[in-house]
């Protein structure tokens, strides 16, 4: 009987370790990316913050969202909120520039100060690992989705887990997003 109880306890501990590991694997904190400036950006540095990840493009009808993204970042950055932009050229070649050109465009036209990453792919066989995480339920533990266009938003809660997927056409200052940030 003691032997059987010991086996059950060992199995329970093993299961708890597996759950703890799985929980860690379903957070954004496991990822790193390169910034537009060519420096490594570690998502682990954002622990405890709410995060909006958005794929961006310079030559899109939705590009003016940069202005509202910047305003939202400025309003809430002191309240543990950050926006991370990922330029991508997946939709009608609307982000043709290189990292330096994208950085100049964002700063000159919209005064962007939130973190901007190096240009990546958000779809297809070259999809960046962060976007595999964001779009695959098996990785994020919440929902599968696909990036439908430039300026799709992914909201990550303060525990590093995917909370919501927001349509590209939804403005950054939409009441549903603001409410999520504030609560």
Secondary structure, 3 states (H helix, E strand, C coil): CHHHHHHHHHHHHHHHHHHHHHHHHCCHHHCEEEECCCCEEEHHHHCCCEEEEEEECCCCCCCCHHHHHHHHHHHHHHHCEEEEEEEECCCCCCCCCCHHHHHHHHHHHHCCCCEEEEEECCCCCCCCHHHHHHHCHHHHCCCCCCCCCCCCEEEECCCCCEEEEECCCCCCCCHHHHHHHHC
